[in-house]
Amino acid sequence: MIRALDVHAHISTAQWQRSTKKFSDAMKVYYKTEQQVRTEAEMAQDFIAAGVKGCIIAWDAEAGTGEPRTPNDYVAEQIRKYPQAYAGGWAMVDPWKGQMALQEIERSVKELNLLGVKFQQGAQAFFPNDPRFSPIWDLCQSLGTAVQFHTGTTGMGAGLPGGLGIKLNYMRPIPYIDDVAADFPRLTIIACHCAWPWHDELIALLLHKANVVMETSGWAPKYFPPALKREINGRLQDKVMFGSDYPVLAHARLFREFEEEGYKPEVLEKIYLKNPQRILGLKV
C-alpha cells in the first residue's frame, strides 16, 4: 500500500555525494544525520519499505559551486529501474548555461519524461526574476511542465563562516518568485520547503497566485511556523504536497510528526496523495 507520494527527494548514492561534497559536512551537522551512502538498490528499498513513491532530483549547480553534476539521465535511469519506488523525477539544470540549459530542459521533459525542473537559487546563485532567465520560464510554460524553487534558509553551508558563499536572499519568495508567477501565469510553480524566515511571504504568495503551490520537504513538521501550520490545515490545504528532502529526514519521522501536530485526517490525505495526484498527475 502506498502511504504517500514524496514530491521532493534527493539521491543518497555515491553520485549525490560527489555532487554535494562541498556542503556535505555542514548538512550532516544541520540535519543531525550521518547521511550514509547507499547503493541504488538500497535507496529504492528505503522508499518501498516506507510505503512511499518518491520523486527524485538531479543536481546541477556547476557555475555557482564548481561541483560536478548528478545528471538528469541518472535520475531517469533510476526511475525506469525501480518503478515500485519512484513515481517520477525532477531534472536540474544550471540556469547560467544559456541555450544549453534550454536544450537540456526540453530534452529532460520530452525524452527523459521527467516531471519538470528543480532550481536551488542559493547554490546556483541567481534571482528567478532576472530577465536573463525569462526564456527558461517561457519554455517551461510552453512545455506545460512545473518548476520547483527553493525558498527560505538552507542546510547547505549552514553554521560555517560565510555559509560557504551561499546567499539566502536569492531564495526569498517575494519579489523573486512572485514576479515569475505574475509574468508566467500558465507556469506551475512549486515553492520548496517552509520559506522560513519568509514564511508569511510564502503564505501571501500561495493565497494570491493560483499557479503557485508548495511542498513541505526539509522541515520536521513539529518545527513548522505556527502561521503556516494553521494555513495548511485551512485555506492552503489544496495547495500543499508532501516532501521529505530524503535522505536528510526519514519518512517514518515525518509521518509521525504530521499526525502528532493536529492536522485533520482529510487534510493529510490531500497532502500525502490527492494533491500531488491532481497537481502533478502522479499515479500511485
Protein Blocks (a to p, Z undefined) as FASTA:
>chain_A
ZZbdcfbdcdfbfklmmmmmmmmmmmmmmnopakiaddfklmmmmmmmnopacddddddd
fkmnopacddfklmmmmmmmmmmlpgbdcddddfklommmmmmmmmmmmmnopabdcddf
klnopafklmklmmmmmmmmmnopacdddehjdfehphiahklopafklmgfblklmmmm
mmmmmbccddehjhpaklmmmmmmmmmmmkbccdfehiafklgcfklmmmmmmmmmmmcc
cdekiakbcfklmmmmmmmnopafklmmmmmmmmmmmmnopaZZ
